[in-house]
């Protein structure tokens, strides 16, 4: 007999438990069978799914390594998609959106404001040389980031030449890289006008995110109007339409001339560290709760159509 779960969530347990508890609580309230695939259980769950002993109607992927196809969570999520589990978000779609080198030209073609970028393919990294045109457009210092990077690993914010590619590659490893013009947000009452915007199944939340100190706070309704921040929501909805992603965040800087520039494109598997656990770096608790609620609501509706 096959054990069927309505909702399964992968999680590396690399944050506090608030988000996990919220997902569990909302799933119970919605009468959904829920299973948490954490590191202790991932091998067993993968094996059971492979042998047809277990199946899920919906899988919420909060951890898999896009750049490591042999990593167990990556293999589990891909197997789930092959077995017709509804994955939030499907691995091929998520990878196409998360890969900054692949997405950059699509964003430019769709009219998004993005930093001037030079894409360096893996094979080009050794001995790469900038053209004078690109060197001028990048300015100094400029930013170097891995195309599949996250969590600041391999991120260089003070690059002075293409030689700094070796610093990024040493920290991240093989892969494609982006060299980007460094965008400086304007200051508003002591805070940089830099925002992290979350999208989950049509719902949008906007946070101030201090790119110098990592602190978050929610944008208030008054700030939306007073500071003319409505483009934040418009941009993230356009990103969702372009990438067909259901759950992700993006980073947007407002520059001194008032341009809304998309900085870090699309981040899936959003890190839901709560502010009560980490006041300096955490996401506001109310926002974590709201995102968990929306994800479970969507999972409930999807599961209902798959029974």
N, C-alpha and C positions, 0 to 999 in steps of 0.2 A: 504494500500500500504506500502511495506517495504522500508525504507530509507536505501540505500546501500552506504557505504563509501569505497573508495579504500584503504585508510590508516587511521588507528586510533592509537593514541599513548597515553598510560597511563603515567602520570607524577604527582609527589607529589608537584611540585613547590618548591623543597628543594635546588635549585641552581638558578643561574641567568638565564635570558631568552635567552641567546645567542644560545644555542643548540636548544631550542624550535623554535626560529625565523628561524634558518637555516633549520630545518626540514620543517617548514611551507613554506619558500621561495622555497626550492627545490621541494616540492610537488606541489606548484602552477606552477612552471616552467614546471613540468612534466605533468600538467593538471590532477592531482589526486585530488579527493574529500578527504578532510582531516578533522579529528575531534580530538581535544585535550580533553582527559578524565582527567580532573584535579579533585581535591577533591570536588569542588562545584558541579560537574556534575556526579560523579561516581555512586551515588545511582540511579539517573534517567536513566543513560545509561544502568546500569545492569538490571533494571526493563524492559526497552524497549527491550533489547536483549533477556531477558527471555520470554517476551510475543510475540516475533517474529516481533516487530515493527521496528527493526533496525538490520543491519548486516554489517560486514566488510570483505573485501577480505583479508586484512592484518592488524594485530595488532602488533605494536612495544611496547613491555612491558618494560617501564623504571621505573616501581614501582609495586612490589607486595611482600608481606612478606612470604617467604618460610616457616618460622617457626610458622606462624599464619594462619592456614587454614580458620578461620572464618573472617579474615580481608577482607574488601570489595573489594580491588583491587585484592587480591588473588582469591576471588570467581569469580570476573569478568573475569580474565584471564583464569581460568579453564573452566568457562561457554563458553567463546569464543572458546576454543579448542574443547569442546564438540559439538559446533555448526558449526564445520568445518571451522572456521576462521584460516588462516595461522598465527600462533603466532611466533614472534621472541623473545624468543625461546619457543617451546612447554613446558608447565609447568612440565611434568614428566621428560623430557630430561634435562631441566634446573636444576631441583632439584637434579637429579642424579649427575650432574656435579658440582653443587655448594656445595653439602654436602661433606666436606673434609674427614669426617670419612668413607664415602662410596667410595670416589674416590681414597683414598690413596693407597689401595692395588692394584687397577687397574694401577695406575701410576708405582708402584714398579714392577708389572708384565710386564709392557710395556717397562721397562728399563729407565725410567726417573730418574734423580738424584733428590732426595727429602731428607729433613732432617729426621734423625732417629725420629720416632714418636711412641708414645704409645696412643692407642685409648681407651678412657674410656667411656663406655656406661652409659646412664642416671642412670640406676639402680645401677651402681657400684660407682657412685660419693661419696655417704656417706661412709666414712671409707676406701676409696681406698688406697692400699699400692703398691708401686713400688717394683719390684724385684731388687736385687742387680745388675743384668745384665743390666736392663733398666736404673737404676740410674746412672751407669757408662757411658752408651751410651749417655744419655741425657746431662751429665755434669751439671755444674752450673755456672751462672744462666741459666735456660731454659725457654721456652715459653709455655704458656697455651692459647688456643683459643677455642671458641665454634665452633662446626662443621658447624653450619649454621650462624656463626657470620660475621659481616661486620662493617665498620666504627669504628673499634677499641673498640667497646663496648664488655666488657668481656675479652679483650686482656690483658694478663699479660706477660710482657717482662723480669721480674726479679725474676721468681719463683726459690725458693731454695729447695722446697720439695713438696710432693703431698698435703701437707696441704694448699698450695696456690690455690688448686682447689676451695676452698670455696670462695676466692676472685673473681675468674672468674664467678662462678655460681651465686654469689650474684648480679653481674652486669648484667648477661645475662638471667639467669633463667634455666628452665628445658631443657635438651637436652644432646647430646653427646659432648665430648670434646677431644681435641688433646693436648698431651704433646709433645713438639718438641725440639730437639736440636737447640740451638740458632746459626744461621749461621751469621758470620761476613764477610761482603764484603770487598774486597781489596779496597784501595784508589787509585784513578787515578786523578792526578792534583787537589787534594782537594775535589773531589767528590767520594762518595762511588759508587762502581761498582754494582749498584742496579738499576734494570730496570722494568718499567711497559710496557708491550707489548700488543697492541690492535689488535684484529682480527675481521673483519667484511666482511662476504661473500667473503673470499679469499684474501682480502686486509689486509696488515699488516703494523703497525706503531710502532716504538720503541722509547721510551722516557727514558732518565735518570730520575730516581725518587730518590731524596735524602731521604732516610728512616729516617734520623735524623731531617730534617727540612721541609719535605713534598714538596719541590720545584721540579718542572718539567722543563725539556728542551728536545727538540728533539735530537736524535742521528743524527749526520751529516754523509753524505756519506763517508767523509774522515775518520771519527772515526770508521765506520764499518770495513774499510780495515786496518787502522793502529792498532786498538785494537783487531782485529780478533773477531768481534761481530756477524758474520753471524749465529752462532748457535742460537741466539735469535729468528730469524725468523723461523729457522728449528724447534725449540722446540714448538713454538706456533702453527705451522701448524700440528705438530704431536698431540698436544693437541686437536685441532679442529677435526682431523680425529678420535681420540679415543672417544671423547665425542659427536661428531656430532653437536656441537654448531655452530651457525652462527654468533653470536655477543657476545664477552666477552673480558676480559683482564686477564692477569696473571702477577705475579711478579717473577722476576728471579734475583738471586744474583750470582755474579762471585767471588769466594773465592780466597784467596791468592795462592793456588795451581793451579788456573785456571779452576776449576770446575764450570759449569753452573747449579745452583741448583734452582729448582722450589720451591718457598716459599709459595705462597698463592693460588696455584692451579688455579681454574677457578672462576672469578668474573663476574656474569651476571649483567644486569641492571647497566651498567657502569655509574659512577657519572661524569657528564659532566659539572662541574663547570669551567667556562672559566678563563683564566689567566688575561684577562683585568679586570674582576670583582674581582679576588682574586689573585694578583701577588704572594703571598706566597704559595698558595695551589692549584691554578687552572691549568687546562690542557691548553697547548698552543692553542690560538684561531684558528690558521691554522689547527691544528689537529682536533679540535672540528668540524670545517667546513668540513674537508675532511671526517670524519666519518659520519656526517649527509648526505653528498652528496652520499656516498656509500650505506648507508641504504635506502635512497629514491630510488636510482637506482635499488636496489634489489627489493624493494617493487613494483616499477613500473613494472618490469619484471614479478613478481609473480602475480600481479593484472591482467596484460594483459592475462595471461593464465587462469584466473579464471572468465573471463567475459563470 
